[in-house]
Amino acid sequence: MSILVTGGLGFIGSHTVVALVEQDFKVVIADNLSNSKKEVLHAIENITKVKIPFYQIDVADEVSLNRLFESYDFKGVIHFAGYKSVGESVTEPLKYYRNNLLSTINIANACKKYGVKKLVFSSSATVYGDNQVPFDETMPLLPTTNPYGETKTMCERILTDFVQVNKEFEVTLLRYFNPIGAHPSGEIGELPNGVPNNLMPYITQVAKGKLKELKVFGDDYPTQDGTGVRDYIHVMDLAEGHVAAFTHITPGLHVYNLGTGLGTSVLEIIHTFERINHLRIPYKVVERRLGDIASSYADVSKAKKELKWSAKRNLEDMCKDAWNFEKNLSIK
Ligand code: UD1
């Protein structure tokens, strides 16, 4: 029996497929290639030496999704597929609400229709809004500053209500902090569309000379050095967190933070990146970015206790692997 991974050619999806295959799970990928490339499939197969069934389908299209569920006896689903650009979600809210909500509803419906009991959902630390750090799973969720964030909160709500009345289902919501880095082989990594919005892909493109200098969004936050603090987690640790979540899943609803529990500032990231990769990242401090919060980091004790999982790789590994991927980038 296979696990269906939707969005399995995306940044987190592709690394999770590798981690699953490494633990001898059979995987089927569904991805509409709207923000990913077919070459990623070959890169995954190069790393794992396993041929992975791939279906170019849109999970928001119920007919093709059901057809896929009819042709496999899935053991469970890990649902990554979704739009994720914060800025675009502000200018095109309906596109985000339609796609992200519909995909999740279709997945839950198909799970019910075809008796697939295990479902893991890609959520985000963004659902905590501007809570007091460290964020723990019992905190009330606060409004996010953009439609992308709201779709994550809404999908969590949809799945929570679904399990409430379908008690035999096993649903886990994983709240990711800031995934960066890449597979150490350099075969897969983050492939942003156009100019990156997120910090690490911006830094690697400055390092490569594709972009001139990094803009540091504000240095007057109440943090160690005034720049924004985040909980950066190596994408392979995050991927292994999915394997742990899938392995430990039991009936009912479960929620876990996947982070390291450590808060790192923008300047700390820049300096670690420079030191470990022996290069300079030109940067200048500019105004704060609208919608940013000062600090976000996880209380990771629940995942550690219940999933027997915790992040193993450090910031240096993240900076090294992110640069190794960008430096050798062959996927255009
Ligand atoms: C962002 C999203 C979040 C999403 C996550 C996905 C926002 C407000 N939030 O998180 O909803 O789940 O990406 O990975 O966009 N920074 C700079 N210069 C840059 C880029 C970023 O100084 O060019 C700073 C930011 O101000 C922040 C930190 O770097 O303090 C991290 O930013 P980023 O990588 O964009 O992630 P988040 O904003 O935490």
Residues whose N, C-alpha, C, O or C-beta is under 5 A from the ligand:
A	BS01	UD1	V86 S124 T126 N197 N198 L199 M200 Y202 K215 V216 F217 G228 V229 R230 V266 R289 G291 D292
